């Protein structure tokens, strides 16, 4: 088992957890017993309706997760505001 000790480690592990490098996505990773139990990716939506949220929550609850770590990935590079 690999130990993730920093936010960088966690972000670097995402392509291995979902099978590819996601772009414009929401990645949800569940924790159970101090381990990543599940990772799921959805396309970054314009909106989420109640039915879609219920489906996502059903998947998260089915794994009896203790916590969820969300990560949003974007292709667009964010620029710092001018100083």
Secondary structure, DSSP 4 states (H G I P E B T S, - for coil): -PPP-SHHHHHHHHHHHHSS---SEEEEEEEETTEEEEEEEEE--S---HHHHHHHHHHHHHTT-SEEEEEEE-SSPPPPPP-
